[in-house]
Amino acid sequence: MNTLPRSIALVLVAAGLLLAACSGPPGSTAAVTDGAAAARLALAQDRRFDGIGPYDEKAIGQAAWYKVAETADGWTVTIRIGWGDCPAGCINEHLWTYAVMRGGRVTLTGERGDPVPNQQPVSGRATAGPTCPVERNPPDPACAPRPVAGAVLVIQDRAGAEVARVTTGKDGRFSVALAPGAYRLVPQRVASLMGAARPVDFQVEAGQATPPLEVSYDTGIR
């Protein structure tokens, strides 16, 4: 029977051990180095978590949030969705607890609370314009509306009660999960812009995609 030379066999064994060490345990991903990365991994586990931000003790009526706590093996990420009169503290809530290991493994370790209503993702973008003093025809791409980052958008139900609020990202985009029903999105004032954008009325239908919402702020440039 033919055998490999000892030197070649040792190289192959070493390569196999190195590959096994780099691949890590089944289901693992890239190493997690901080709580922010752990939160991103936990939030990616469920589409209902889209657009949820960190807990803010100064925020009034924060319906959804996450908290991160470091442990010996990684981090614990608690995610909460609340609904029903949230300006007064939310009548209902549901919480998920995830363990995020430093090697990237994410495990749901606990879930409690009221059943979450059947929710649908709703997304959109906030922009500001005009960005040039003179409008041209055809439009100049350099004068297109710019994204508005950090805009707070309050979402109200048919009765005018706040059910959620989101903050736009650097690209002006936002996302939130809502139960079927009629809503109004009320943009809050942004310091560098004129007044507040107009409210946007929209409907969420079960099992149907909601068209992207467009929020338009005024730069005041004329």
SULZI-V182333 format. One record per run of one state. SS is the DSSP state (~ for helix, > for strand, _ for the rest). FROM is the first residue (numbers start at 1). LEN is the number of residues. Records with the same first field share a line. If there is no record, write none. Layout:
BEGIN
SS=FROM-LEN, FROM-LEN
END
This chain:
BEGIN
_=1-5, 24-11, 44-3, 50-4, 55-9, 71-3, 84-2, 89-3, 102-4, 114-5, 130-11, 144-2, 148-4, 157-5, 168-5, 180-1, 188-6, 195-5, 205-8, 219-4
~=6-18, 35-9, 47-3, 86-3, 141-3
>=54-1, 64-7, 74-10, 92-10, 106-8, 119-11, 146-2, 152-5, 162-6, 173-7, 181-7, 194-1, 200-5, 213-6
END
